[in-house]
Amino acid sequence: MPRTNPPHLSRDTDRHGNVRWYVRMSGKPKVRIRGEYGTAAFWSAYRDALAGIQPVRAGARQEKVAPATGSLRALCERYFKSAEFCGLDETTRRVRRSILERLCQETTPSAKLHGDLPFRAMQPRHVRGLRDRKMETPGAANSMVKALRQLFTFAVACDLADSNPAKEVPYLPPVRADGIPAWNAADVAKFEAAHPAGSMARLALMLFTEFGQRISDIHRLGPEMVQAGNITFTQWKNRRRKPVTLTLPISAELEAVLKTVPPERRTFLVNDWGRPFASTAAFGNKFRDWCSTAGLVGRSAHGLRKYFSAHLAESGASDREIMAFTGHRTSKEVDRYTRSASQKRLAKSAQLKLTANENVPPVSPANESGTKSPTKSLSEKASKEAMVPRDGVEPPTLRFSVACSTN
C-alpha cells in the first residue's frame, strides 16, 4: 500500500506541474507549507501550522534579523545596497534579487540554509552542485550561476573574497540550441487572417515586422517620436549603461496607418481601456493572447524580431545594415538571428553560379585526322601572342621587356 501523508497534510499540483503542500484542519483556513518536502525547515513549518502558528505572509512587516557576519546572506545584503547593483535596470535588479534570496532560503543536504553558510567557503564544486540541481530547467540554472558570478565579482572587487567560484562553472547548454524559434511567412499570414486591418493586434504586428525591435520597445513607440517620415527612439534595454538611439524609416503603408492613431495618445499601442500598457509583461500577455487567437503555438514576440532579421538577410542586407535596424553592437549577435537565412541565400547564389558554368559551351577537341580544331583554346592563343612573328616585329609587350633588359 502507498504510504499516507502525515495528519492534515495534503498535496496539490497546479496547472504548471508545481507541487504545493498544505495543512488542512477542520474549521481552520488551510496553511501552505513552503520549502522542500522532507527537509528540517519543511517539518518545522508543518509543526507550526498544526500548533496554529501562522507563517509570516510575503510583504508583511516583520522584524528583520541581522544575518551572521561572513554569511552568504550578509554578502547578498551588502551587494543589494551597492552602486553596482543599484545601477542595474529595475527588471534586472528584481530578478537577480529574487534568485539570490531564493538561494539563501534553500537548504543543504544537512538541513542548513545556504544563506547561513560562510560565503568564503564556497567552492566551484558547490556552485556546480547548485547548478545541476536545476538541470531540468537550464535557463533557471544558468541564471543562478550568472547571479552568483556577479555577486562574487562584487565581493572580489571589495576585497571580501579572494576568488570567484562561479566564474569557473560553465553554463548548461540550452534546450533549444537556436533559442526562441523564429516566425515564418506562414505564421505572419495566419496572424493577419485572425486579426483584421485596423485592429490593435494588426498594428502591433506591423510595428514588429517594420522595425524589428524588442517587445520592450514596440509598446513604448508613440507619435512624439515620429518626424519627417522617420521614428527616433532609444532602445529600452541597456538604456542606462549602453544606450542605443535609432532613427528608422517608416514605410508609406505604415505611415498611412499611424496617421489614423489619435494624436492625444502617448503610444501607438494601448490596452482594452485605451491606456498605454503598464509594463512589458502586460503587453507580452496581451500579445500571447493574440497569438492564441490566431492558433499560433510556441510563437513569441521575440520570434518576430528574428523573423525580421532573417528577412533582411534573405534580401541581401549586410550585417551592418541589419545592425542599423536592430541596434545590435556586434555582428556576432546578428549572426545568431540570420545564420539560417544567410545559408539559404549563399546556397542559392552558389547554385546560380553552378548553373551558369554548366551553360558554357565546352572546348572542341582535335579531330582524329590530326587537323587542328577551328576553335583554339585560350592557352594556345596566349602562347601565340607571346611568340615573335615571322616578319621579326615583336609585339609591344615583348619590345618593352627587351628594352628594359638592354638598359
Secondary structure, 3 states (H helix, E strand, C coil): CCCCCCCCEEEEECCCCCEEEEECCCCCCCEEECCCCCCHHHHHHHHHHHCCCCCCCCCCCCCCCCCCCCEHHHHHHHHHCCHHHHCCCHHHHHHHHHHHHHHHHCECCCCCEHHHCEHHHCCHHHHHHHHHCCCCCHHHHHHHHHHHHHHHHHHHHCCCCCCCHHHHCCCCCCCCCCCCCCCCHHHHHHHHHHCCCCCHHHHHHHHHHHHCCCHHHHCCCCHHHEECCEEEEECCCCCCCCCCEEEEECCHHHHHHHCCCCCCCCCCCCCCCCCCCCCHHHHHHHHHHHHHHCCCCCCCHHHHHHHHHHHHHHCCCCHHHHHHHHCCCCHHHHHHHHHHHHHHHHHHHHHHHHHHHHCCCCCCCCCCCCCCCCCCCHHHHHHHHHCCCCCCCCCHHHHHHHHHHHC
